Amino acid sequence: MKKIYFENRYGERQLIGSRDTDEGVWQVINNFLTQHRYKAPYVRSWTDNEGTWYDVGSHSEFFVVIK
């Protein structure tokens, strides 16, 4: 199960969902963005020892997916 977190500009994380598939992860992220009326100008991702990070254009807030 993949846990999806939103990390704000202060480094504080909020669990926003968990899914088994990458498609499910994107559904959770897109729902979060829609609820906050934010349209991502781009998506950039990278993986490190902690998990997969998604930058959706805010430069200081990220989504982190941890297995």
N, C-alpha and C positions, 0 to 999 in steps of 0.2 A: 504494500500500500504506500502510495506517495503522498506525503503531507505537503500542503501548499501554504506558504506564509507570505504575508505582505510585510515588508520591512520599511518603516518610515525613515525620514531624514535624520532621526535621532538614534537609529539603530535598533529601535524597538520593534519586535515582531508580533504579529497577530496571526493566529491560525485561521485561515479562511476556508479550508476544505481539505478533503483527501479523496484521491481517486486511484484506480488501478492502471489506467491507460494515459498515454500522452494526450489523446483527444479529450479525455475527461479533465485533465489538468488545464487545457486551453479553455474549456467551458467554464471552469471555476474562475480563471483569470479574466475572461471576457465578461462574465457576469459582474465581477467586482468592478471592472472599469465602467461598465454601463451604469451600475448603481451610483457611481461617483461622477457620472457625466464627464468622463475623460476619454478622449479619442487618442490612441497611441499614434504618434507620427511615424514611429518605426519600432521594431522589436529586435533586440540584440541579445544573444544568450551565450553563456559559457558555463563550463563545468569545472569544479574544483573538488577538493577533498570533502567539502561539506555537502555539496549537492549541485543542482543546476540553477543558475541565476538568470533572471529575465529583466532586462532594462527596457522599459516601454516609453522612454523619452523624457522622464522627469529629471534625470541626472542625479537625483538624490534619494529616490525611492525605488525599491526593487521587489520582485517576487522571487522567492527561494523555494525550490522543490527538493525535498529531502526524502530519500527512500527509507 
